[in-house]
Amino acid sequence: MYIEAVPNRNSPPAVLVRESYRDENGKVKKRTLANVTKWDPEVVAGLKVLFKGGLASDVPLEEQFSVERSLPHGHVAAVLGKFKQLGMPRLLNRHATAERDLATALITGRLLHPGSKLALSRHLSRQTATSTLAEELSLDEKVREVDLYRAMRWLLERQPRIEQRLAKAYFHEGAPILYDLTSTYYEGSTCVLARHGHNRDGKKSKRQINFGLLCAPGGCPVAVEVFPGSTADPGTVQNQIQKLRERFNLQRILLVGDRGMLTSARIEELRKDENLAWISALRAPQVKKLVENGALQLELFDQIDLAEIECREHFPGERLVVCKNHYLREERTRKRSELLAITETKLAEIAAACARPKAPYHGKDRIAAGLNAKSANTKCSNILSSPSRKPL
């Protein structure tokens, strides 16, 4: 194949893609394959190079082209594919809009490019994009930070409607509803909800915000609510029960929460509601009391890992189910072995310090002080310094 310019009287020449062939008599003829007269001259010139075997002016074809930019796409296709499979676009809004596309970018961006809104705007703008996310969502050439904040406001306004649809699909009368409270620490001083409270992130000097999350039995998040950072876990329970009844029209509720959420005082309040049941866990002192009273016996776990026991004296009207967690047992055994090994190493150091010729440890007070210092981080200091131990 080759390109030929054919004169066309008073008009510009016709640029044709042609090929040569031989007829039955062996005569060389040519036929037209395409008319590329209206093509860009640079494209036609590149096509000529390809037809000549990739050579132009003795320059190899790979040297005539340079890759200026290539955007990763695989992870974007995976996340957006799952997003659509879950029906999330229609859940956000039944019709495709610019706000829905930006909201989709916000949600998927938390998985693909976690960071600030300013950083996400740079990931989505065509000149600074780091993936094909903006192209797949048909976003504008430049996505500004303010556009993302407007999409967040649009999403916030639609939150009740979205939660209503999720509750209708996943919440049912009498089915378990999982509830828990978590927190995130906050930088800055302008948020009215940021307060000092029980910090789960270990940032004791930082203020925080609490989030209460209601989930379906399978773990699907249905509704979320923000609380001031100083709000205690039990103080949010009644608010969630009211939401389940008034917004989601549930009358019979089975609430599942951890032992910090459903405290004894909170359970006493829940008892007053006949259509409200709960599932929680006992604290270690309560379990210990059951063992001491004989209600919980280790023989129950000889053949099965789950058993039902009765203790009407301490837990009237409640059903107690005990289970044996082999994974937790193995983990605690491992930690105990590690701590004992560390403690033995520290004790060997103390013994060496007592036997060294220069400035050895003398007296039980000095040795006890050394033991406490060595075992401070091994959780064994209370054993080593116990009054019941014999004098060293």
Backbone hydrogen bonds, N-H to C=O, Kabsch-Sander energy under -0.5 kcal/mol:
donor,donor_aa,acceptor,acceptor_aa,energy
2,Y,18,R,-2.7
4,E,16,L,-2.6
6,V,4,E,-0.6
6,V,14,A,-3.2
8,N,11,S,-0.7
11,S,8,N,-2.7
14,A,6,V,-2.7
16,L,4,E,-2.8
16,L,14,A,-0.7
17,V,34,A,-3.2
18,R,2,Y,-3.0
18,R,16,L,-0.6
19,E,31,R,-1.9
21,Y,29,K,-2.7
23,D,27,K,-2.3
26,G,23,D,-1.8
29,K,21,Y,-3.5
31,R,19,E,-2.1
33,L,17,V,-3.7
34,A,17,V,-1.4
36,V,15,V,-2.3
36,V,34,A,-0.7
39,W,36,V,-1.2
43,V,40,D,-0.7
44,V,40,D,-2.2
45,A,41,P,-2.4
46,G,42,E,-2.1
47,L,43,V,-2.2
48,K,44,V,-2.1
49,V,45,A,-1.7
50,L,46,G,-1.9
51,F,47,L,-2.4
52,K,48,K,-1.3
53,G,50,L,-1.7
54,G,49,V,-2.4
55,L,49,V,-0.8
56,A,59,V,-1.2
59,V,56,A,-1.3
63,E,60,P,-1.0
64,Q,60,P,-0.7
64,Q,61,L,-1.4
65,F,61,L,-0.8
68,E,66,S,-0.8
77,A,73,H,-2.5
78,A,74,G,-2.0
79,V,75,H,-2.2
80,L,76,V,-2.6
81,G,77,A,-1.9
82,K,78,A,-2.0
83,F,79,V,-2.4
84,K,80,L,-2.2
85,Q,81,G,-2.1
86,L,82,K,-2.0
87,G,84,K,-1.3
88,M,83,F,-2.0
91,L,87,G,-1.5
92,L,88,M,-2.3
93,N,89,P,-2.1
101,D,97,T,-2.0
102,L,98,A,-2.1
103,A,99,E,-2.5
104,T,100,R,-2.4
105,A,101,D,-2.0
106,L,102,L,-2.2
107,I,103,A,-2.3
108,T,104,T,-2.8
109,G,105,A,-1.9
110,R,106,L,-0.9
110,R,107,I,-0.7
111,L,107,I,-0.5
111,L,108,T,-0.9
112,L,108,T,-2.4
113,H,109,G,-2.5
120,L,116,S,-2.2
121,S,117,K,-2.3
122,R,118,L,-1.5
123,H,119,A,-1.8
124,L,120,L,-1.7
125,S,121,S,-1.6
126,R,141,E,-2.9
128,T,125,S,-0.9
129,A,125,S,-0.7
129,A,126,R,-0.5
130,T,123,H,-0.9
131,S,123,H,-0.6
132,T,72,P,-1.4
136,E,132,T,-2.6
137,L,133,L,-1.7
138,S,135,E,-0.9
139,L,134,A,-2.4
144,R,142,K,-0.6
148,L,144,R,-1.3
149,Y,145,E,-1.7
150,R,146,V,-2.0
151,A,147,D,-1.8
152,M,148,L,-1.9
153,R,149,Y,-2.0
154,W,150,R,-2.4
155,L,151,A,-2.3
156,L,152,M,-2.4
157,E,153,R,-2.2
158,R,154,W,-1.0
159,Q,156,L,-1.0
162,I,158,R,-2.4
163,E,159,Q,-2.8
164,Q,160,P,-2.0
165,R,161,R,-1.8
166,L,162,I,-2.1
167,A,163,E,-2.8
168,K,164,Q,-2.0
169,A,165,R,-1.3
170,Y,166,L,-2.4
171,F,167,A,-2.3
174,G,252,R,-2.7
175,A,172,H,-1.7
177,I,254,L,-2.5
178,L,215,C,-2.1
179,Y,256,V,-2.4
180,D,213,L,-1.5
182,T,211,F,-2.5
184,T,209,I,-1.9
186,Y,207,R,-3.4
194,A,191,C,-0.6
195,R,193,L,-0.6
195,R,208,Q,-2.2
199,N,197,G,-0.9
200,R,198,H,-0.6
202,G,199,N,-0.6
204,K,202,G,-1.0
206,K,203,K,-1.7
207,R,186,Y,-0.6
208,Q,195,R,-3.0
209,I,184,T,-2.1
210,N,227,F,-2.1
211,F,182,T,-3.1
212,G,225,E,-3.1
213,L,180,D,-2.6
213,L,211,F,-0.5
214,L,223,A,-2.8
215,C,178,L,-2.9
216,A,220,C,-2.4
219,G,216,A,-2.4
222,V,214,L,-2.8
223,A,214,L,-1.5
225,E,212,G,-2.0
227,F,210,N,-2.8
229,G,193,L,-2.4
229,G,208,Q,-0.7
231,T,228,P,-2.0
235,G,232,A,-0.5
236,T,233,D,-1.7
237,V,234,P,-1.2
238,Q,234,P,-0.5
240,Q,236,T,-1.7
241,I,237,V,-2.2
242,Q,238,Q,-2.2
243,K,239,N,-1.7
244,L,240,Q,-2.4
245,R,241,I,-1.6
246,E,242,Q,-2.8
247,R,243,K,-2.0
248,F,243,K,-1.3
249,N,245,R,-0.5
250,L,244,L,-2.1
253,I,251,Q,-0.7
253,I,275,N,-2.4
254,L,175,A,-0.8
255,L,253,I,-0.5
255,L,277,A,-2.6
256,V,177,I,-2.8
257,G,255,L,-0.5
257,G,279,I,-2.2
261,M,258,D,-1.0
262,L,258,D,-2.4
263,T,261,M,-1.2
267,I,263,T,-2.6
268,E,264,S,-1.9
269,E,265,A,-1.1
270,L,266,R,-1.9
271,R,267,I,-1.8
272,K,269,E,-0.9
273,D,270,L,-1.7
274,E,272,K,-0.7
276,L,273,D,-1.3
277,A,253,I,-2.9
279,I,255,L,-2.3
287,V,283,R,-2.1
288,K,284,A,-2.5
289,K,285,P,-1.9
290,L,286,Q,-1.7
291,V,287,V,-1.9
292,E,288,K,-2.3
293,N,289,K,-2.0
294,G,291,V,-0.9
295,A,290,L,-1.4
296,L,290,L,-1.4
297,Q,295,A,-0.6
300,L,297,Q,-1.8
301,F,298,L,-1.7
302,D,299,E,-1.6
304,I,300,L,-0.6
307,A,322,V,-2.5
309,I,320,L,-2.1
315,F,311,C,-2.6
318,E,315,F,-1.5
320,L,309,I,-0.9
320,L,318,E,-0.6
321,V,319,R,-0.5
322,V,307,A,-2.9
324,K,305,D,-2.1
325,N,323,C,-0.6
326,H,324,K,-0.9
329,R,325,N,-2.1
330,E,326,H,-2.4
331,E,327,Y,-2.2
332,R,328,L,-2.5
333,T,329,R,-2.3
334,R,330,E,-2.3
335,K,331,E,-2.4
336,R,332,R,-2.5
337,S,333,T,-2.3
338,E,334,R,-2.3
339,L,335,K,-2.6
340,L,336,R,-2.5
341,A,337,S,-2.3
342,I,338,E,-2.3
343,T,339,L,-2.6
344,E,340,L,-2.6
345,T,341,A,-1.8
346,K,342,I,-2.2
347,L,343,T,-2.7
348,A,344,E,-2.1
349,E,345,T,-1.6
350,I,346,K,-2.0
351,A,347,L,-2.7
352,A,348,A,-2.2
353,A,349,E,-2.1
354,C,350,I,-1.9
355,A,351,A,-1.5
356,R,352,A,-1.0
359,A,357,P,-0.6
361,Y,353,A,-1.1
367,I,363,G,-2.2
368,A,364,K,-2.9
369,A,365,D,-2.3
370,G,366,R,-1.9
371,L,367,I,-2.4
372,N,368,A,-2.5
373,A,369,A,-2.0
374,K,370,G,-2.2
375,S,371,L,-2.2
376,A,373,A,-0.7
378,T,375,S,-1.2
380,C,375,S,-0.8
381,S,375,S,-0.6
383,I,380,C,-0.6
384,L,380,C,-2.2
385,S,381,S,-2.0
386,S,383,I,-1.1
389,R,386,S,-1.5
